[in-house]
Amino acid sequence: MKLLITGGAGFVGARLARTLLQRGTLDGRAITRIVLADQAAAPADLLADARVETRVGPLLAHCEALRDEAVDGVFHLASAVSGECEADFDLGLRSNLDSTRALLDALRHRVNGGATPAKLVFSSSVAVFGPDDAVPMPPIVTDTTLPAPQTSYGIQKLICEHLVADYTRKGYIDGRSARLMTVTVRPGRPNGAASSFFSGIIREPLAGVESVCPVSPEVSHPVSSPQRTVEGLIAVFEASRAAYGGRLALNLPALNITVAQMLAALEEVAGPAVRERVRFERDERIAGIVANWPTGARADRAAALGLKPEANFADIIRQYIADCATTPEALKGLG
Amino acid sequence: MKLLITGGAGFVGARLARTLLQRGTLDGRAITRIVLADQAAAPADLLADARVETRVGPLLAHCEALRDEAVDGVFHLASAVSGECEADFDLGLRSNLDSTRALLDALRHRVNGGATPAKLVFSSSVAVFGPDDAVPMPPIVTDTTLPAPQTSYGIQKLICEHLVADYTRKGYIDGRSARLMTVTVRPGRPNGAASSFFSGIIREPLAGVESVCPVSPEVSHPVSSPQRTVEGLIAVFEASRAAYGGRLALNLPALNITVAQMLAALEEVAGPAVRERVRFERDERIAGIVANWPTGARADRAAALGLKPEANFADIIRQYIADCATTPEALKGLG
């Protein structure tokens, strides 16, 4: 089978590609080709695999060609992140909304020509949740919590969830939307996401660098390891429609944890000297954004698919340390 | 002040325009101009008012010019109806989604140029609600019920609600979304909406014509009179942001009523001979669509704005009969 991973050179996308290549199969079929579409070039280890093909450039530019290409499955991860979307409103609409619609229309075009609908997993985000004056947000958000996005990024993710639902209802795709929790520990440099510090306060100290935590230690947040996230995306892809249940998005599993607990785990894994490289310096802008995020999430539908969060944050840190030893992009974080 | 009503030649739009012209003011300001944008020409009585200007053609074609036009307030009612959107997927996306975005972008363009954000009321719909395998729909939907649209029309309305919310958050508009209940009694001919019979079973018998009800008499549904709907749109426009509450859409008031109760009211108002012109002949397609609709709605936020549904359906029928005597388009239903 031929798969397309948009955002396939990114952190989650590349890990997903590696995991799929290692498995060799998806949905019980041999994976013969993985197309990685991304603005950036794919990591060298992926390019070295004969099954991998890359397409570099904006997703929007690739969609026209996709109208005439047989693709069996899509993991649609490409996205401008929250900070970028706040800074550049048009960029967010183009990268997240127009690109998704062009992708869905390319898949629809093939179905209108007689093809079997492609399976598609859309990576949505816990950022669809937030408080609204008329609708207080529960501290723990569930699959059935009313979304009230507080950012353009969250709005665009929610809109795309509903496009995926409608293209699925019409039979143009077999689509599913999975809401990613904050994935940590991310390698590399801080990105434009307000959640970037959730990785920074672990990654930087481990690399011998000081890190500033812009929120108080009591802040609680739903996180997930990269590997559990990737496993979640694959399980959602492989689920039958009945097991997925309906057309609305589901939450991926979350470890609900405070910053203080994250740092205690860091000390447990790497010692007090490493933990002491984190200092607290409140950033009102970031603290204000984070105050509107849920303190935790529950993922009942994902649990019914057999998906679980990491048991504890120390395991997430150990996963990151192991990654640094084996994957090239993780090492950048230790520079 | 200068107002734009998209869909301004339609049934609700024209009634809204008439009501506004009669009031003469909105938000405490004199109405100096009402622009009616619509695919169809506006009714003659509106054209005769010196304050009225019409623009005929697809909304999308008007939006470019709107970028350079000062408009103080917008009632955005233009929409392809549910049946059309199901039959022609691209039409729905273009008429409901692309047009709304182009309208919002035109308003944003002016704000970026220094203008005060225009107030905008978006007419969403009770069609955003529906059952999903993972989320059973409550029989009575409220302002905080999780939307799960069952049609492309409902999906597009929901998406536009969230665009309006985000453009508002960014300060590009002062936007509010109000979910219209099924407006009845509509004059004229049946339209492409699956809900068309909710008007037909009253309108046709009153005009001496037989009418077929495609669902069983027990079917319950949230309806509203045209006048209450128009009053709701105006109240939502005039509400302060604090009174509106948050950025999510609110439900307009509904009279929750069964088909049997509607027909009993018809008999009460017009006599048994008129009521007997309705016969029941189940249409599986329509009955299937209607089975996915809520049986009623509650409108707590609208109630807090002082809005109420009609007290009973007989009053709605009397309103229709009075309309037939005074407004030219209503008379078409009696042809």
HADDOCK unambig.tbl for C-alpha pairs under 7 A between the chains (distance, minus, plus):
assign (segid A and resid 132 and name CA) (segid B and resid 246 and name CA) 5.11 0.50 0.50
assign (segid A and resid 132 and name CA) (segid B and resid 247 and name CA) 6.75 0.50 0.50
assign (segid A and resid 133 and name CA) (segid B and resid 245 and name CA) 5.43 0.50 0.50
assign (segid A and resid 133 and name CA) (segid B and resid 246 and name CA) 4.22 0.50 0.50
assign (segid A and resid 134 and name CA) (segid B and resid 245 and name CA) 5.28 0.50 0.50
assign (segid A and resid 134 and name CA) (segid B and resid 246 and name CA) 5.32 0.50 0.50
assign (segid A and resid 135 and name CA) (segid B and resid 144 and name CA) 6.71 0.50 0.50
assign (segid A and resid 144 and name CA) (segid B and resid 135 and name CA) 6.71 0.50 0.50
assign (segid A and resid 144 and name CA) (segid B and resid 146 and name CA) 6.87 0.50 0.50
assign (segid A and resid 146 and name CA) (segid B and resid 144 and name CA) 6.86 0.50 0.50
assign (segid A and resid 146 and name CA) (segid B and resid 146 and name CA) 5.11 0.50 0.50
assign (segid A and resid 152 and name CA) (segid B and resid 166 and name CA) 6.23 0.50 0.50
assign (segid A and resid 155 and name CA) (segid B and resid 162 and name CA) 6.37 0.50 0.50
assign (segid A and resid 155 and name CA) (segid B and resid 166 and name CA) 6.94 0.50 0.50
assign (segid A and resid 159 and name CA) (segid B and resid 159 and name CA) 5.48 0.50 0.50
assign (segid A and resid 162 and name CA) (segid B and resid 155 and name CA) 6.36 0.50 0.50
assign (segid A and resid 166 and name CA) (segid B and resid 152 and name CA) 6.24 0.50 0.50
assign (segid A and resid 166 and name CA) (segid B and resid 155 and name CA) 6.94 0.50 0.50
assign (segid A and resid 245 and name CA) (segid B and resid 133 and name CA) 5.43 0.50 0.50
assign (segid A and resid 245 and name CA) (segid B and resid 134 and name CA) 5.30 0.50 0.50
assign (segid A and resid 246 and name CA) (segid B and resid 132 and name CA) 5.10 0.50 0.50
assign (segid A and resid 246 and name CA) (segid B and resid 133 and name CA) 4.21 0.50 0.50
assign (segid A and resid 246 and name CA) (segid B and resid 134 and name CA) 5.32 0.50 0.50
assign (segid A and resid 247 and name CA) (segid B and resid 132 and name CA) 6.74 0.50 0.50
